[in-house]
Amino acid sequence: MNHPIRALVFDLDGTLVDSLPDLTEAVNDLMAANGLGPHPESAVSAMVGKGVPVLVQKAFDAHGVIVAGEALAAQVKTYLGFYEPRATRLTRLYPHVAEMVGKLSGAGYRLAVCTNKPTAVSREIVDSLGIGAEIDVVVGGDSGVAAKPAPDMLWLVAERLGLPKEQLLFVGDSANDVASARSADIRVALVRYGYTEVPADELKADFVMDDFRGLPAVLEKLG
């Protein structure tokens, strides 16, 4: 049975927002605090998507420095101290996101964000960029369930929206998003921009779009 889509769930970094400038500055502040050199945005882009601990770990790994356990937890805390105060300074919505979010909400779709970034700063970002009123639910990496690519966060979104998972469409930009959707048994569409080392067309999503203007056609195909 082809279930109608009643809600769209968006990844945040690389899908709704280009946060790379703020992420890179915070990563490089952390590197400087540890006597290490900076990383370019292109390198940080490849580190994003699996949560803050993985981002921090990869930033150190790139310098050949291993951090784990309590040391990693301490570095994560330091990183968040650098990042959270500046999380909305340079971060911007991608083109056509605001317009399409408004149209989808106006058409009666429920909208949510599912991101491995912490919940509070994720909500702050969507609010500051003017789309917070349309976002019904934000589930972040600190929500108490396993992070993406595990299915749990998407299932938690469905629970909080009060909808069966079959009525959700996940919109992301990376292999991690596809893996999470597949494990949750939720249909997934990818945008061709974003923070993925592998081109979106090679990630075997259900749909691939140039940008958010492709969503109406995807929803039409899904009935």
Backbone torsions as a table, in degrees:
resi	resn	phi	psi	omega
1	MET	NA	134.6	179.4
2	ASN	-91.7	102.8	-176.8
3	HIS	-75.9	136.4	177.5
4	PRO	-69.0	146.6	178.2
5	ILE	-82.3	126.4	177.8
6	ARG	-116.4	-10.4	-179.6
7	ALA	-146.1	144.6	173.6
8	LEU	-114.5	134.2	-178.7
9	VAL	-116.4	124.0	-173.8
10	PHE	-109.0	134.8	161.1
11	ASP	-65.6	160.8	-176.0
12	LEU	-100.5	-74.2	-176.4
13	ASP	-66.9	124.4	179.0
14	GLY	86.5	-5.9	179.7
15	THR	-121.5	-65.2	174.6
16	LEU	-81.3	-41.7	-171.3
17	VAL	-129.3	147.7	168.6
18	ASP	-94.8	96.9	-177.0
19	SER	-103.0	4.8	-172.2
20	LEU	-58.9	-39.9	178.8
21	PRO	-59.6	-43.9	179.4
22	ASP	-69.5	-40.9	178.6
23	LEU	-61.7	-43.3	-177.8
24	THR	-65.2	-42.6	178.9
25	GLU	-61.4	-41.7	-179.9
26	ALA	-67.7	-41.9	177.2
27	VAL	-59.5	-44.0	-176.9
28	ASN	-73.2	-28.7	170.7
29	ASP	-63.7	-40.4	177.7
30	LEU	-65.5	-42.3	178.3
31	MET	-61.5	-45.1	-179.7
32	ALA	-61.4	-39.0	179.4
33	ALA	-64.1	-20.4	179.3
34	ASN	-106.6	13.0	177.7
35	GLY	71.9	25.3	-178.2
36	LEU	-113.6	157.8	-177.5
37	GLY	-77.1	164.5	-178.2
38	PRO	-76.8	159.8	173.6
39	HIS	-108.9	141.7	174.3
40	PRO	-72.1	161.4	178.9
41	GLU	-56.0	-37.6	-178.4
42	SER	-61.9	-34.2	178.2
43	ALA	-75.0	-41.6	180.0
44	VAL	-65.0	-34.9	178.1
45	SER	-54.0	-39.7	-178.8
46	ALA	-75.4	-11.5	-179.0
47	MET	-93.1	-13.5	-171.6
48	VAL	-86.1	146.8	168.2
49	GLY	125.4	-18.4	-178.3
50	LYS	-115.2	22.1	176.4
51	GLY	99.7	163.0	-175.3
52	VAL	-63.1	-45.3	-180.0
53	PRO	-57.3	-40.4	179.2
54	VAL	-67.9	-41.4	177.1
55	LEU	-57.4	-49.1	-178.8
56	VAL	-64.6	-43.9	179.8
57	GLN	-60.7	-44.3	179.9
58	LYS	-65.6	-34.8	178.5
59	ALA	-63.3	-39.3	176.1
60	PHE	-74.0	-40.8	179.5
61	ASP	-55.6	-38.0	-178.0
62	ALA	-63.5	-20.0	175.5
63	HIS	-99.4	4.7	-178.6
64	GLY	75.7	20.5	-179.2
65	VAL	-108.3	124.8	-178.7
66	ILE	-96.7	124.9	172.8
67	VAL	-125.7	138.6	-177.8
68	ALA	-155.2	167.8	174.4
69	GLY	59.1	-133.1	-177.4
70	GLU	-64.7	-33.3	179.0
71	ALA	-64.8	-40.5	177.5
72	LEU	-66.1	-43.3	179.2
73	ALA	-58.4	-40.0	179.1
74	ALA	-67.0	-39.2	178.8
75	GLN	-69.2	-35.6	176.1
76	VAL	-61.4	-44.6	179.1
77	LYS	-60.9	-42.6	178.4
78	THR	-64.3	-43.2	178.8
79	TYR	-59.0	-47.7	-179.5
80	LEU	-61.5	-32.8	175.5
81	GLY	-63.3	-33.2	174.9
82	PHE	-77.3	-41.8	-170.6
83	TYR	-79.1	-48.3	-169.4
84	GLU	-59.2	-39.0	178.4
85	PRO	-66.9	-18.8	-176.8
86	ARG	-114.9	11.6	-170.0
87	ALA	-60.6	-20.5	-178.5
88	THR	-115.8	10.5	-174.1
89	ARG	-72.0	-48.3	-178.3
90	LEU	-114.0	-8.9	-178.1
91	THR	-69.3	136.0	-177.7
92	ARG	-136.7	152.6	171.2
93	LEU	-67.1	145.2	171.5
94	TYR	-69.9	156.9	178.5
95	PRO	-55.1	140.5	174.6
96	HIS	75.9	-3.1	-179.7
97	VAL	-68.0	-51.8	-176.5
98	ALA	-59.2	-45.5	-180.0
99	GLU	-59.3	-46.8	-175.0
100	MET	-74.1	-36.3	176.0
101	VAL	-60.3	-42.5	178.0
102	GLY	-63.0	-42.0	-179.8
103	LYS	-67.2	-41.9	-179.4
104	LEU	-64.6	-44.5	178.3
105	SER	-62.7	-43.0	179.6
106	GLY	-64.8	-26.3	179.1
107	ALA	-84.9	-0.1	174.8
108	GLY	98.9	3.3	176.6
109	TYR	-75.5	141.6	169.9
110	ARG	-81.5	142.7	-176.4
111	LEU	-126.4	142.3	-178.0
112	ALA	-145.4	162.5	173.5
113	VAL	-119.3	134.1	176.6
114	CYS	-129.1	108.8	-172.6
115	THR	-141.4	148.4	175.2
116	ASN	-77.4	-7.0	173.7
117	LYS	-69.6	150.6	177.9
118	PRO	-54.9	147.9	-172.0
119	THR	-63.3	-48.6	-173.2
120	ALA	-61.5	-45.2	-178.6
121	VAL	-71.2	-29.3	176.3
122	SER	-66.5	-44.2	176.6
123	ARG	-63.5	-40.1	178.4
124	GLU	-60.1	-40.4	-178.7
125	ILE	-64.9	-50.6	-177.8
126	VAL	-66.3	-34.4	177.0
127	ASP	-65.4	-45.9	-175.9
128	SER	-66.8	-26.2	-178.0
129	LEU	-94.3	6.5	169.1
130	GLY	88.2	10.8	178.6
131	ILE	-116.8	7.1	-176.2
132	GLY	-61.9	-34.2	-177.6
133	ALA	-65.3	-26.3	-179.3
134	GLU	-88.3	-13.2	-176.6
135	ILE	-92.6	109.2	-175.2
136	ASP	-75.4	-34.7	-173.2
137	VAL	-140.1	137.1	170.2
138	VAL	-123.7	120.5	175.4
139	VAL	-114.9	117.1	-179.5
140	GLY	-107.5	178.2	-175.6
141	GLY	-67.8	-10.9	178.3
142	ASP	-103.3	23.2	-175.8
143	SER	-81.2	-0.1	174.7
144	GLY	93.3	5.6	176.4
145	VAL	-124.2	167.9	-178.3
146	ALA	-61.5	137.9	-177.1
147	ALA	-74.9	161.7	171.7
148	LYS	-56.3	139.4	18.3
149	PRO	-90.4	10.2	171.5
150	ALA	-63.9	156.8	-177.0
151	PRO	-79.3	-13.5	-165.8
152	ASP	-58.8	-39.2	-177.2
153	MET	-67.0	-40.0	177.4
154	LEU	-66.4	-38.5	176.8
155	TRP	-65.0	-36.4	177.6
156	LEU	-65.8	-39.0	175.0
157	VAL	-58.2	-48.2	179.9
158	ALA	-58.2	-42.8	-180.0
159	GLU	-62.3	-44.1	-177.9
160	ARG	-72.5	-26.5	174.6
161	LEU	-80.3	-17.1	-177.8
162	GLY	73.3	32.0	-178.0
163	LEU	-126.5	151.1	172.3
164	PRO	-69.7	148.8	-177.0
165	LYS	-59.8	-25.8	-179.8
166	GLU	-64.4	-17.6	-178.4
167	GLN	-99.1	12.2	178.9
168	LEU	-106.6	145.7	167.7
169	LEU	-120.8	125.2	178.5
170	PHE	-95.0	134.4	-179.9
171	VAL	-119.3	119.8	-177.3
172	GLY	-141.9	-161.8	-176.1
173	ASP	-140.2	0.9	-168.3
174	SER	-141.8	170.3	175.3
175	ALA	-60.5	-35.3	179.0
176	ASN	-61.9	-38.2	178.9
177	ASP	-69.0	-41.7	177.7
178	VAL	-63.0	-44.1	-179.4
179	ALA	-62.2	-40.2	179.1
180	SER	-65.0	-45.1	179.4
181	ALA	-63.7	-42.7	179.7
182	ARG	-62.9	-43.7	-179.0
183	SER	-67.8	-28.1	178.3
184	ALA	-87.4	-7.0	-176.4
185	ASP	60.7	47.8	179.0
186	ILE	-123.5	138.6	-179.6
187	ARG	-68.8	149.6	-171.5
188	VAL	-138.7	137.4	173.4
189	ALA	-120.5	142.5	178.7
190	LEU	-115.8	147.7	168.0
191	VAL	-92.6	151.6	-175.7
192	ARG	-82.9	-13.3	172.9
193	TYR	-89.1	-171.0	175.2
194	GLY	110.4	-165.7	-170.3
195	TYR	-110.3	63.4	179.3
196	THR	-124.6	136.0	176.8
197	GLU	-78.7	-27.1	178.8
198	VAL	-98.6	129.4	-179.8
199	PRO	-54.3	141.1	-176.3
200	ALA	-55.7	-35.7	-177.9
201	ASP	-66.2	-15.5	-179.4
202	GLU	-97.9	2.0	-172.9
203	LEU	-96.7	1.5	172.6
204	LYS	62.0	39.8	171.1
205	ALA	-75.3	167.2	176.3
206	ASP	-68.8	-34.7	-179.7
207	PHE	-144.0	149.5	174.4
208	VAL	-131.6	134.2	-175.0
209	MET	-128.5	151.6	173.2
210	ASP	-66.1	-40.6	-179.4
211	ASP	-163.5	-171.9	-173.3
212	PHE	-65.6	-15.8	177.3
213	ARG	-66.0	-14.2	177.5
214	GLY	-81.5	-9.2	-175.3
215	LEU	-63.5	-41.8	178.9
216	PRO	-57.5	-39.2	179.4
217	ALA	-66.8	-38.7	177.2
218	VAL	-62.9	-46.6	-178.8
219	LEU	-64.8	-35.1	177.4
220	GLU	-64.4	-41.5	179.3
221	LYS	-64.0	-31.0	-179.7
222	LEU	-84.6	-0.3	175.0
223	GLY	79.8	NA	NA
